[in-house]
């Protein structure tokens, strides 16, 4: 295998195991956990994945007005993705991060050898001064206390060690992925965006027509079919692994509106998204009552 991946063949079991650990952690500390997957490790070769619902900042404060203006979302991506990754590349040590909205999180990078695999964020707390429009909500956040740092980090390291146990062994840099893996990983990481064959072509340094040919040759299906399958698997994970509203799940899965998303989901899974969520959650609880 050319890249590090979750060993487990049954992604549902792996996802549930990690979700249970994360939920228990959140309950004990009163925080929200977010995992930024730097290498696409939280997925299996068939494209199914784990922790889909935690790969974006879903804390209510983080989501507040995030998409109200394009600039807000750009600032979120800059602060909590680009800048955090930059800081993590400078040092593998954990650190405190304050975003532009005044939210503070503990960030713990996980490295395997020289390679940054993923970042775990625990928060959010009241940090630096927020913009005036967020001040009322910011005041409702729990205040940061230095006494929280050590117990938070101690348990985060245990959680990271548990995740590491699910990964392929070895600490050496693996060879570069082949084109099939490059295509699949690109679609996986960017499924929330409005993707085109031109985007994929630029990523692979080929023409759109060549990118289309590579999709069919490497994945066995067309670009649009591959992208839809990944989006639908991601949607299923979010529906059962989070309490996000359908509108937000549609957005995170790359759909312009919830109506198009619902129609696509029903066609793909043979059940509407709301019913899918109720049925799956009912089965997990052991309920057997009819829908």
HELIX and SHEET records of a PDB file:
HELIX    1   1 UNK A   11  UNK A   29  1                                  19    
HELIX    2   2 UNK A   52  UNK A   54  5                                   3    
HELIX    3   3 UNK A   60  UNK A   63  1                                   4    
HELIX    4   4 UNK A   70  UNK A   77  1                                   8    
HELIX    5   5 UNK A   78  UNK A   83  3                                   6    
HELIX    6   6 UNK A   84  UNK A   90  1                                   7    
HELIX    7   7 UNK A  132  UNK A  134  5                                   3    
HELIX    8   8 UNK A  135  UNK A  139  1                                   5    
HELIX    9   9 UNK A  147  UNK A  165  1                                  19    
HELIX   10  10 UNK A  179  UNK A  189  1                                  11    
HELIX   11  11 UNK A  197  UNK A  204  1                                   8    
HELIX   12  12 UNK A  208  UNK A  219  1                                  12    
HELIX   13  13 UNK A  223  UNK A  241  1                                  19    
HELIX   14  14 UNK A  246  UNK A  252  1                                   7    
HELIX   15  15 UNK A  258  UNK A  269  1                                  12    
HELIX   16  16 UNK A  273  UNK A  285  1                                  13    
SHEET    1   A 4 UNK A  32  UNK A  37  0                                        
SHEET    2   A 4 UNK A 115  UNK A 126 -1                                        
SHEET    3   A 4 UNK A 103  UNK A 112 -1                                        
SHEET    4   A 4 UNK A  95  UNK A  98 -1                                        
END                                                                             
